């Protein structure tokens, strides 16, 4: 649980810093991810984590990178099993949806195509 607290502290700092910026800010992960990981792992969700996920709101639309079996791999950074990775994606989808976000799934395509997709969606 200490790890979740550190993640929350870092995410709240990043969220706060982004408020001072102009233009779009893209986060790789957000405060709701912490909630999703706790639920996924079967840990209790501390009230302050749930409150932070509800209070620190991102754009209503969030982009989700879906589980993609063809590119799934494990290495020193990616330790999840295939089943865990699929479950993580499902948990994030459920968590963000439950918090009222609209999910826009990234295409299963190369990185350039995905980046272009995001830029087009944001009209950048």
N, CA, C and O atoms as a GROMACS GRO file, in nm:
protein
  496
    1UNK      N    1   0.081  -0.120   0.000
    1UNK     CA    2   0.000   0.000   0.000
    1UNK      C    3   0.085   0.126   0.000
    1UNK      O    4   0.042   0.230  -0.048
    2UNK      N    5   0.205   0.117   0.053
    2UNK     CA    6   0.293   0.235   0.054
    2UNK      C    7   0.324   0.278  -0.089
    2UNK      O    8   0.339   0.396  -0.117
    3UNK      N    9   0.332   0.181  -0.179
    3UNK     CA   10   0.358   0.212  -0.319
    3UNK      C   11   0.242   0.293  -0.377
    3UNK      O   12   0.265   0.388  -0.452
    4UNK      N   13   0.120   0.256  -0.344
    4UNK     CA   14   0.002   0.330  -0.392
    4UNK      C   15   0.004   0.473  -0.338
    4UNK      O   16  -0.035   0.566  -0.408
    5UNK      N   17   0.048   0.491  -0.216
    5UNK     CA   18   0.056   0.625  -0.157
    5UNK      C   19   0.159   0.711  -0.230
    5UNK      O   20   0.135   0.829  -0.255
    6UNK      N   21   0.273   0.652  -0.263
    6UNK     CA   22   0.375   0.725  -0.339
    6UNK      C   23   0.325   0.760  -0.479
    6UNK      O   24   0.348   0.871  -0.528
    7UNK      N   25   0.256   0.665  -0.542
    7UNK     CA   26   0.199   0.691  -0.674
    7UNK      C   27   0.098   0.806  -0.667
    7UNK      O   28   0.098   0.895  -0.752
    8UNK      N   29   0.014   0.804  -0.566
    8UNK     CA   30  -0.086   0.909  -0.551
    8UNK      C   31  -0.019   1.044  -0.530
    8UNK      O   32  -0.060   1.144  -0.589
    9UNK      N   33   0.082   1.048  -0.447
    9UNK     CA   34   0.153   1.173  -0.421
    9UNK      C   35   0.214   1.228  -0.551
    9UNK      O   36   0.203   1.346  -0.580
   10UNK      N   37   0.279   1.142  -0.627
   10UNK     CA   38   0.340   1.184  -0.754
   10UNK      C   39   0.235   1.228  -0.855
   10UNK      O   40   0.252   1.329  -0.923
   11UNK      N   41   0.127   1.152  -0.864
   11UNK     CA   42   0.021   1.187  -0.960
   11UNK      C   43  -0.048   1.318  -0.923
   11UNK      O   44  -0.082   1.397  -1.011
   12UNK      N   45  -0.069   1.341  -0.795
   12UNK     CA   46  -0.129   1.468  -0.752
   12UNK      C   47  -0.038   1.586  -0.782
   12UNK      O   48  -0.084   1.692  -0.822
   13UNK      N   49   0.093   1.566  -0.763
   13UNK     CA   50   0.189   1.672  -0.797
   13UNK      C   51   0.186   1.702  -0.947
   13UNK      O   52   0.183   1.818  -0.988
   14UNK      N   53   0.187   1.596  -1.028
   14UNK     CA   54   0.184   1.613  -1.174
   14UNK      C   55   0.054   1.679  -1.218
   14UNK      O   56   0.054   1.765  -1.305
   15UNK      N   57  -0.056   1.639  -1.158
   15UNK     CA   58  -0.186   1.697  -1.191
   15UNK      C   59  -0.186   1.846  -1.158
   15UNK      O   60  -0.231   1.928  -1.238
   16UNK      N   61  -0.136   1.879  -1.041
   16UNK     CA   62  -0.131   2.019  -0.998
   16UNK      C   63  -0.041   2.101  -1.091
   16UNK      O   64  -0.077   2.212  -1.130
   17UNK      N   65   0.074   2.048  -1.125
   17UNK     CA   66   0.167   2.119  -1.214
   17UNK      C   67   0.104   2.142  -1.351
   17UNK      O   68   0.126   2.245  -1.414
   18UNK      N   69   0.026   2.046  -1.398
   18UNK     CA   70  -0.036   2.057  -1.530
   18UNK      C   71  -0.142   2.166  -1.534
   18UNK      O   72  -0.169   2.223  -1.640
   19UNK      N   73  -0.201   2.197  -1.420
   19UNK     CA   74  -0.304   2.301  -1.415
   19UNK      C   75  -0.249   2.437  -1.455
   19UNK      O   76  -0.324   2.522  -1.503
   20UNK      N   77  -0.120   2.457  -1.436
   20UNK     CA   78  -0.057   2.586  -1.467
   20UNK      C   79  -0.012   2.596  -1.613
   20UNK      O   80   0.031   2.702  -1.657
   21UNK      N   81  -0.023   2.488  -1.687
   21UNK     CA   82   0.023   2.486  -1.825
   21UNK      C   83  -0.090   2.524  -1.921
   21UNK      O   84  -0.208   2.503  -1.893
   22UNK      N   85  -0.051   2.581  -2.034
   22UNK     CA   86  -0.151   2.611  -2.136
   22UNK      C   87  -0.146   2.502  -2.242
   22UNK      O   88  -0.042   2.438  -2.262
   23UNK      N   89  -0.256   2.480  -2.308
   23UNK     CA   90  -0.261   2.379  -2.412
   23UNK      C   91  -0.284   2.240  -2.355
   23UNK      O   92  -0.293   2.223  -2.234
   24UNK      N   93  -0.294   2.143  -2.444
   24UNK     CA   94  -0.319   2.006  -2.398
   24UNK      C   95  -0.199   1.948  -2.323
   24UNK      O   96  -0.084   1.974  -2.357
   25UNK      N   97  -0.229   1.870  -2.221
   25UNK     CA   98  -0.128   1.795  -2.146
   25UNK      C   99  -0.172   1.649  -2.152
   25UNK      O  100  -0.287   1.617  -2.121
   26UNK      N  101  -0.082   1.562  -2.191
   26UNK     CA  102  -0.114   1.420  -2.202
   26UNK      C  103  -0.040   1.344  -2.092
   26UNK      O  104   0.082   1.353  -2.080
   27UNK      N  105  -0.116   1.270  -2.014
   27UNK     CA  106  -0.061   1.187  -1.908
   27UNK      C  107  -0.059   1.042  -1.955
   27UNK      O  108  -0.153   0.996  -2.020
   28UNK      N  109   0.047   0.972  -1.923
   28UNK     CA  110   0.055   0.830  -1.955
   28UNK      C  111  -0.032   0.750  -1.859
   28UNK      O  112  -0.094   0.650  -1.897
   29UNK      N  113  -0.038   0.793  -1.738
   29UNK     CA  114  -0.119   0.731  -1.633
   29UNK      C  115  -0.186   0.842  -1.555
   29UNK      O  116  -0.139   0.956  -1.554
   30UNK      N  117  -0.296   0.809  -1.489
   30UNK     CA  118  -0.366   0.909  -1.410
   30UNK      C  119  -0.402   0.856  -1.273
   30UNK      O  120  -0.381   0.738  -1.243
   31UNK      N  121  -0.455   0.943  -1.193
   31UNK     CA  122  -0.494   0.906  -1.056
   31UNK      C  123  -0.593   0.789  -1.056
   31UNK      O  124  -0.583   0.703  -0.969
   32UNK      N  125  -0.688   0.782  -1.151
   32UNK     CA  126  -0.778   0.666  -1.151
   32UNK      C  127  -0.706   0.532  -1.170
   32UNK      O  128  -0.757   0.428  -1.129
   33UNK      N  129  -0.588   0.534  -1.231
   33UNK     CA  130  -0.513   0.408  -1.247
   33UNK      C  131  -0.482   0.346  -1.111
   33UNK      O  132  -0.485   0.224  -1.096
   34UNK      N  133  -0.452   0.430  -1.013
   34UNK     CA  134  -0.420   0.378  -0.880
   34UNK      C  135  -0.541   0.304  -0.825
   34UNK      O  136  -0.529   0.194  -0.771
   35UNK      N  137  -0.657   0.365  -0.840
   35UNK     CA  138  -0.782   0.302  -0.798
   35UNK      C  139  -0.800   0.169  -0.871
   35UNK      O  140  -0.833   0.068  -0.809
   36UNK      N  141  -0.779   0.170  -1.002
   36UNK     CA  142  -0.794   0.048  -1.081
   36UNK      C  143  -0.698  -0.062  -1.040
   36UNK      O  144  -0.737  -0.179  -1.036
   37UNK      N  145  -0.574  -0.027  -1.010
   37UNK     CA  146  -0.476  -0.128  -0.969
   37UNK      C  147  -0.512  -0.186  -0.832
   37UNK      O  148  -0.500  -0.306  -0.810
   38UNK      N  149  -0.556  -0.101  -0.741
   38UNK     CA  150  -0.596  -0.151  -0.609
   38UNK      C  151  -0.711  -0.250  -0.622
   38UNK      O  152  -0.709  -0.357  -0.561
   39UNK      N  153  -0.811  -0.214  -0.703
   39UNK     CA  154  -0.925  -0.303  -0.724
   39UNK      C  155  -0.880  -0.432  -0.791
   39UNK      O  156  -0.919  -0.541  -0.750
   40UNK      N  157  -0.797  -0.420  -0.894
   40UNK     CA  158  -0.746  -0.536  -0.967
   40UNK      C  159  -0.675  -0.634  -0.873
   40UNK      O  160  -0.691  -0.756  -0.886
   41UNK      N  161  -0.598  -0.580  -0.780
   41UNK     CA  162  -0.520  -0.664  -0.689
   41UNK      C  163  -0.598  -0.711  -0.568
   41UNK      O  164  -0.547  -0.785  -0.485
   42UNK      N  165  -0.723  -0.667  -0.558
   42UNK     CA  166  -0.806  -0.708  -0.446
   42UNK      C  167  -0.774  -0.637  -0.315
   42UNK      O  168  -0.809  -0.685  -0.207
   43UNK      N  169  -0.707  -0.521  -0.324
   43UNK     CA  170  -0.675  -0.445  -0.205
   43UNK      C  171  -0.788  -0.347  -0.173
   43UNK      O  172  -0.860  -0.304  -0.263
   44UNK      N  173  -0.804  -0.313  -0.048
   44UNK     CA  174  -0.905  -0.213  -0.015
   44UNK      C  175  -0.864  -0.077  -0.073
   44UNK      O  176  -0.746  -0.045  -0.080
   45UNK      N  177  -0.962   0.000  -0.113
   45UNK     CA  178  -0.935   0.134  -0.166
   45UNK      C  179  -0.953   0.234  -0.052
   45UNK      O  180  -1.064   0.254  -0.004
   46UNK      N  181  -0.843   0.297  -0.009
   46UNK     CA  182  -0.855   0.398   0.097
   46UNK      C  183  -0.948   0.511   0.051
   46UNK      O  184  -0.944   0.550  -0.066
   47UNK      N  185  -1.030   0.564   0.140
   47UNK     CA  186  -1.123   0.670   0.103
   47UNK      C  187  -1.055   0.790   0.037
   47UNK      O  188  -1.112   0.850  -0.054
   48UNK      N  189  -0.934   0.826   0.081
   48UNK     CA  190  -0.867   0.942   0.022
   48UNK      C  191  -0.822   0.916  -0.122
   48UNK      O  192  -0.811   1.010  -0.200
   49UNK      N  193  -0.796   0.790  -0.158
   49UNK     CA  194  -0.761   0.757  -0.296
   49UNK      C  195  -0.885   0.770  -0.384
   49UNK      O  196  -0.879   0.829  -0.492
   50UNK      N  197  -0.996   0.714  -0.339
   50UNK     CA  198  -1.122   0.726  -0.414
   50UNK      C  199  -1.161   0.873  -0.428
   50UNK      O  200  -1.207   0.915  -0.534
   51UNK      N  201  -1.144   0.950  -0.322
   51UNK     CA  202  -1.179   1.093  -0.326
   51UNK      C  203  -1.090   1.169  -0.425
   51UNK      O  204  -1.138   1.255  -0.498
   52UNK      N  205  -0.961   1.136  -0.427
   52UNK     CA  206  -0.869   1.203  -0.519
   52UNK      C  207  -0.905   1.171  -0.664
   52UNK      O  208  -0.899   1.258  -0.750
   53UNK      N  209  -0.943   1.046  -0.691
   53UNK     CA  210  -0.980   1.006  -0.827
   53UNK      C  211  -1.106   1.078  -0.873
   53UNK      O  212  -1.124   1.105  -0.992
   54UNK      N  213  -1.195   1.110  -0.779
   54UNK     CA  214  -1.318   1.182  -0.814
   54UNK      C  215  -1.296   1.333  -0.823
   54UNK      O  216  -1.362   1.400  -0.902
   55UNK      N  217  -1.204   1.385  -0.745
   55UNK     CA  218  -1.184   1.531  -0.738
   55UNK      C  219  -1.089   1.583  -0.845
   55UNK      O  220  -1.115   1.688  -0.905
   56UNK      N  221  -0.980   1.512  -0.869
   56UNK     CA  222  -0.880   1.558  -0.966
   56UNK      C  223  -0.921   1.505  -1.103
   56UNK      O  224  -0.880   1.396  -1.143
   57UNK      N  225  -1.000   1.581  -1.173
   57UNK     CA  226  -1.058   1.537  -1.299
   57UNK      C  227  -0.970   1.573  -1.419
   57UNK      O  228  -0.914   1.682  -1.427
   58UNK      N  229  -0.960   1.478  -1.509
   58UNK     CA  230  -0.892   1.499  -1.636
   58UNK      C  231  -0.998   1.530  -1.740
   58UNK      O  232  -1.117   1.539  -1.708
   59UNK      N  233  -0.957   1.547  -1.863
   59UNK     CA  234  -1.053   1.564  -1.970
   59UNK      C  235  -1.151   1.448  -1.967
   59UNK      O  236  -1.114   1.335  -1.935
   60UNK      N  237  -1.276   1.475  -2.000
   60UNK     CA  238  -1.377   1.369  -1.996
   60UNK      C  239  -1.338   1.249  -2.083
   60UNK      O  240  -1.371   1.135  -2.051
   61UNK      N  241  -1.270   1.276  -2.193
   61UNK     CA  242  -1.229   1.167  -2.282
   61UNK      C  243  -1.086   1.126  -2.248
   61UNK      O  244  -0.996   1.209  -2.236
   62UNK      N  245  -1.068   0.996  -2.231
   62UNK     CA  246  -0.934   0.942  -2.207
   62UNK      C  247  -0.903   0.838  -2.314
   62UNK      O  248  -0.993   0.772  -2.366
   63UNK      N  249  -0.777   0.826  -2.347
   63UNK     CA  250  -0.733   0.728  -2.444
   63UNK      C  251  -0.688   0.603  -2.370
   63UNK      O  252  -0.619   0.611  -2.269
   64UNK      N  253  -0.728   0.488  -2.421
   64UNK     CA  254  -0.690   0.362  -2.360
   64UNK      C  255  -0.616   0.278  -2.464
   64UNK      O  256  -0.666   0.254  -2.574
   65UNK      N  257  -0.497   0.233  -2.428
   65UNK     CA  258  -0.423   0.140  -2.512
   65UNK      C  259  -0.476   0.000  -2.478
   65UNK      O  260  -0.451  -0.049  -2.368
   66UNK      N  261  -0.547  -0.063  -2.570
   66UNK     CA  262  -0.606  -0.193  -2.539
   66UNK      C  263  -0.500  -0.302  -2.531
   66UNK      O  264  -0.390  -0.290  -2.586
   67UNK      N  265  -0.536  -0.409  -2.461
   67UNK     CA  266  -0.448  -0.525  -2.464
   67UNK      C  267  -0.440  -0.571  -2.609
   67UNK      O  268  -0.540  -0.578  -2.680
   68UNK      N  269  -0.318  -0.601  -2.652
   68UNK     CA  270  -0.295  -0.639  -2.791
   68UNK      C  271  -0.204  -0.760  -2.790
   68UNK      O  272  -0.083  -0.748  -2.772
   69UNK      N  273  -0.262  -0.876  -2.810
   69UNK     CA  274  -0.190  -1.002  -2.800
   69UNK      C  275  -0.068  -1.009  -2.892
   69UNK      O  276   0.035  -1.064  -2.855
   70UNK      N  277  -0.081  -0.954  -3.013
   70UNK     CA  278   0.027  -0.964  -3.111
   70UNK      C  279   0.154  -0.891  -3.068
   70UNK      O  280   0.263  -0.926  -3.115
   71UNK      N  281   0.144  -0.792  -2.983
   71UNK     CA  282   0.265  -0.721  -2.939
   71UNK      C  283   0.298  -0.746  -2.792
   71UNK      O  284   0.394  -0.691  -2.738
   72UNK      N  285   0.217  -0.831  -2.727
   72UNK     CA  286   0.243  -0.860  -2.586
   72UNK      C  287   0.380  -0.924  -2.570
   72UNK      O  288   0.417  -1.014  -2.645
   73UNK      N  289   0.453  -0.876  -2.471
   73UNK     CA  290   0.584  -0.934  -2.440
   73UNK      C  291   0.613  -0.915  -2.291
   73UNK      O  292   0.558  -0.826  -2.226
   74UNK      N  293   0.699  -0.996  -2.240
   74UNK     CA  294   0.748  -0.980  -2.104
   74UNK      C  295   0.897  -0.953  -2.111
   74UNK      O  296   0.969  -1.013  -2.191
   75UNK      N  297   0.943  -0.861  -2.027
   75UNK     CA  298   1.086  -0.831  -2.017
   75UNK      C  299   1.112  -0.777  -1.877
   75UNK      O  300   1.027  -0.791  -1.789
   76UNK      N  301   1.227  -0.716  -1.857
   76UNK     CA  302   1.261  -0.667  -1.723
   76UNK      C  303   1.168  -0.556  -1.675
   76UNK      O  304   1.152  -0.537  -1.555
   77UNK      N  305   1.105  -0.484  -1.768
   77UNK     CA  306   1.012  -0.376  -1.732
   77UNK      C  307   0.867  -0.424  -1.731
   77UNK      O  308   0.785  -0.374  -1.654
   78UNK      N  309   0.834  -0.519  -1.816
   78UNK     CA  310   0.697  -0.569  -1.831
   78UNK      C  311   0.689  -0.709  -1.771
   78UNK      O  312   0.720  -0.808  -1.838
   79UNK      N  313   0.649  -0.716  -1.646
   79UNK     CA  314   0.653  -0.843  -1.574
   79UNK      C  315   0.517  -0.914  -1.570
   79UNK      O  316   0.509  -1.029  -1.527
   80UNK      N  317   0.411  -0.845  -1.614
   80UNK     CA  318   0.280  -0.906  -1.608
   80UNK      C  319   0.269  -1.024  -1.703
   80UNK      O  320   0.330  -1.026  -1.810
   81UNK      N  321   0.190  -1.122  -1.662
   81UNK     CA  322   0.157  -1.231  -1.752
   81UNK      C  323   0.053  -1.179  -1.852
   81UNK      O  324  -0.001  -1.070  -1.835
   82UNK      N  325   0.027  -1.256  -1.954
   82UNK     CA  326  -0.075  -1.220  -2.054
   82UNK      C  327  -0.210  -1.198  -1.984
   82UNK      O  328  -0.278  -1.099  -2.010
   83UNK      N  329  -0.247  -1.289  -1.896
   83UNK     CA  330  -0.375  -1.279  -1.825
   83UNK      C  331  -0.379  -1.153  -1.738
   83UNK      O  332  -0.482  -1.086  -1.732
   84UNK      N  333  -0.269  -1.122  -1.671
   84UNK     CA  334  -0.265  -1.002  -1.588
   84UNK      C  335  -0.276  -0.875  -1.673
   84UNK      O  336  -0.344  -0.780  -1.634
   85UNK      N  337  -0.210  -0.875  -1.788
   85UNK     CA  338  -0.217  -0.758  -1.876
   85UNK      C  339  -0.359  -0.738  -1.928
   85UNK      O  340  -0.407  -0.625  -1.935
   86UNK      N  341  -0.426  -0.846  -1.965
   86UNK     CA  342  -0.565  -0.836  -2.011
   86UNK      C  343  -0.655  -0.786  -1.898
   86UNK      O  344  -0.742  -0.701  -1.920
   87UNK      N  345  -0.634  -0.839  -1.778
   87UNK     CA  346  -0.714  -0.798  -1.663
   87UNK      C  347  -0.689  -0.652  -1.628
   87UNK      O  348  -0.781  -0.581  -1.587
   88UNK      N  349  -0.565  -0.607  -1.642
   88UNK     CA  350  -0.532  -0.467  -1.615
   88UNK      C  351  -0.607  -0.375  -1.711
   88UNK      O  352  -0.664  -0.275  -1.670
   89UNK      N  353  -0.607  -0.410  -1.837
   89UNK     CA  354  -0.679  -0.329  -1.936
   89UNK      C  355  -0.827  -0.323  -1.901
   89UNK      O  356  -0.888  -0.215  -1.905
   90UNK      N  357  -0.885  -0.436  -1.868
   90UNK     CA  358  -1.028  -0.440  -1.832
   90UNK      C  359  -1.055  -0.357  -1.707
   90UNK      O  360  -1.156  -0.287  -1.700
   91UNK      N  361  -0.966  -0.365  -1.609
   91UNK     CA  362  -0.983  -0.288  -1.486
   91UNK      C  363  -0.976  -0.138  -1.511
   91UNK      O  364  -1.055  -0.062  -1.455
   92UNK      N  365  -0.883  -0.097  -1.596
   92UNK     CA  366  -0.871   0.046  -1.628
   92UNK      C  367  -0.996   0.095  -1.702
   92UNK      O  368  -1.047   0.203  -1.674
   93UNK      N  369  -1.043   0.015  -1.795
   93UNK     CA  370  -1.165   0.052  -1.869
   93UNK      C  371  -1.283   0.068  -1.772
   93UNK      O  372  -1.356   0.166  -1.777
   94UNK      N  373  -1.299  -0.029  -1.683
   94UNK     CA  374  -1.410  -0.026  -1.586
   94UNK      C  375  -1.396   0.092  -1.490
   94UNK      O  376  -1.494   0.160  -1.460
   95UNK      N  377  -1.275   0.116  -1.443
   95UNK     CA  378  -1.252   0.223  -1.345
   95UNK      C  379  -1.280   0.359  -1.406
   95UNK      O  380  -1.354   0.439  -1.349
   96UNK      N  381  -1.221   0.386  -1.521
   96UNK     CA  382  -1.242   0.516  -1.585
   96UNK      C  383  -1.389   0.536  -1.624
   96UNK      O  384  -1.443   0.645  -1.609
   97UNK      N  385  -1.453   0.430  -1.673
   97UNK     CA  386  -1.594   0.439  -1.710
   97UNK      C  387  -1.679   0.468  -1.586
   97UNK      O  388  -1.768   0.553  -1.591
   98UNK      N  389  -1.652   0.399  -1.476
   98UNK     CA  390  -1.727   0.420  -1.352
   98UNK      C  391  -1.711   0.563  -1.300
   98UNK      O  392  -1.800   0.616  -1.233
   99UNK      N  393  -1.597   0.625  -1.330
   99UNK     CA  394  -1.573   0.763  -1.288
   99UNK      C  395  -1.630   0.865  -1.387
   99UNK      O  396  -1.614   0.986  -1.368
  100UNK      N  397  -1.697   0.818  -1.491
  100UNK     CA  398  -1.763   0.908  -1.584
  100UNK      C  399  -1.681   0.951  -1.704
  100UNK      O  400  -1.721   1.041  -1.777
  101UNK      N  401  -1.566   0.887  -1.726
  101UNK     CA  402  -1.485   0.921  -1.841
  101UNK      C  403  -1.535   0.847  -1.964
  101UNK      O  404  -1.592   0.738  -1.954
  102UNK      N  405  -1.514   0.906  -2.079
  102UNK     CA  406  -1.546   0.842  -2.208
  102UNK      C  407  -1.416   0.783  -2.262
  102UNK      O  408  -1.318   0.855  -2.279
  103UNK      N  409  -1.416   0.655  -2.289
  103UNK     CA  410  -1.297   0.585  -2.337
  103UNK      C  411  -1.287   0.596  -2.489
  103UNK      O  412  -1.382   0.566  -2.561
  104UNK      N  413  -1.171   0.638  -2.535
  104UNK     CA  414  -1.138   0.632  -2.677
  104UNK      C  415  -1.022   0.534  -2.689
  104UNK      O  416  -0.912   0.560  -2.641
  105UNK      N  417  -1.048   0.422  -2.754
  105UNK     CA  418  -0.946   0.319  -2.765
  105UNK      C  419  -0.846   0.354  -2.875
  105UNK      O  420  -0.884   0.393  -2.985
  106UNK      N  421  -0.719   0.341  -2.842
  106UNK     CA  422  -0.615   0.363  -2.942
  106UNK      C  423  -0.619   0.249  -3.044
  106UNK      O  424  -0.650   0.136  -3.010
  107UNK      N  425  -0.588   0.280  -3.169
  107UNK     CA  426  -0.587   0.173  -3.270
  107UNK      C  427  -0.471   0.077  -3.247
  107UNK      O  428  -0.366   0.114  -3.196
  108UNK      N  429  -0.494  -0.045  -3.285
  108UNK     CA  430  -0.387  -0.145  -3.279
  108UNK      C  431  -0.302  -0.124  -3.404
  108UNK      O  432  -0.323  -0.188  -3.507
  109UNK      N  433  -0.208  -0.035  -3.393
  109UNK     CA  434  -0.124   0.005  -3.506
  109UNK      C  435   0.012   0.046  -3.453
  109UNK      O  436   0.035   0.046  -3.332
  110UNK      N  437   0.102   0.082  -3.543
  110UNK     CA  438   0.236   0.122  -3.500
  110UNK      C  439   0.229   0.254  -3.421
  110UNK      O  440   0.127   0.322  -3.420
  111UNK      N  441   0.338   0.287  -3.357
  111UNK     CA  442   0.343   0.403  -3.267
  111UNK      C  443   0.312   0.532  -3.341
  111UNK      O  444   0.239   0.617  -3.289
  112UNK      N  445   0.366   0.550  -3.460
  112UNK     CA  446   0.342   0.673  -3.536
  112UNK      C  447   0.193   0.688  -3.566
  112UNK      O  448   0.138   0.797  -3.552
  113UNK      N  449   0.129   0.580  -3.606
  113UNK     CA  450  -0.014   0.584  -3.636
  113UNK      C  451  -0.094   0.617  -3.511
  113UNK      O  452  -0.190   0.694  -3.516
  114UNK      N  453  -0.055   0.559  -3.399
  114UNK     CA  454  -0.126   0.589  -3.272
  114UNK      C  455  -0.107   0.734  -3.233
  114UNK      O  456  -0.203   0.800  -3.191
  115UNK      N  457   0.014   0.785  -3.246
  115UNK     CA  458   0.040   0.926  -3.211
  115UNK      C  459  -0.040   1.018  -3.303
  115UNK      O  460  -0.097   1.117  -3.258
  116UNK      N  461  -0.042   0.986  -3.431
  116UNK     CA  462  -0.122   1.066  -3.526
  116UNK      C  463  -0.269   1.060  -3.489
  116UNK      O  464  -0.339   1.161  -3.499
  117UNK      N  465  -0.317   0.945  -3.448
  117UNK     CA  466  -0.456   0.929  -3.408
  117UNK      C  467  -0.489   1.021  -3.291
  117UNK      O  468  -0.591   1.091  -3.292
  118UNK      N  469  -0.402   1.021  -3.190
  118UNK     CA  470  -0.424   1.108  -3.073
  118UNK      C  471  -0.424   1.255  -3.116
  118UNK      O  472  -0.512   1.331  -3.077
  119UNK      N  473  -0.327   1.294  -3.195
  119UNK     CA  474  -0.319   1.434  -3.240
  119UNK      C  475  -0.443   1.473  -3.319
  119UNK      O  476  -0.496   1.583  -3.302
  120UNK      N  477  -0.489   1.385  -3.404
  120UNK     CA  478  -0.611   1.413  -3.482
  120UNK      C  479  -0.732   1.426  -3.389
  120UNK      O  480  -0.814   1.517  -3.404
  121UNK      N  481  -0.742   1.335  -3.294
  121UNK     CA  482  -0.853   1.340  -3.199
  121UNK      C  483  -0.853   1.468  -3.117
  121UNK      O  484  -0.958   1.521  -3.081
  122UNK      N  485  -0.733   1.517  -3.087
  122UNK     CA  486  -0.722   1.640  -3.009
  122UNK      C  487  -0.717   1.764  -3.098
  122UNK      O  488  -0.706   1.877  -3.049
  123UNK      N  489  -0.726   1.741  -3.230
  123UNK     CA  490  -0.721   1.850  -3.330
  123UNK      C  491  -0.594   1.932  -3.313
  123UNK      O  492  -0.598   2.056  -3.311
  124UNK      N  493  -0.483   1.863  -3.299
  124UNK     CA  494  -0.352   1.929  -3.283
  124UNK      C  495  -0.286   1.946  -3.418
  124UNK      O  496  -0.175   2.000  -3.426
   0.00000   0.00000   0.00000
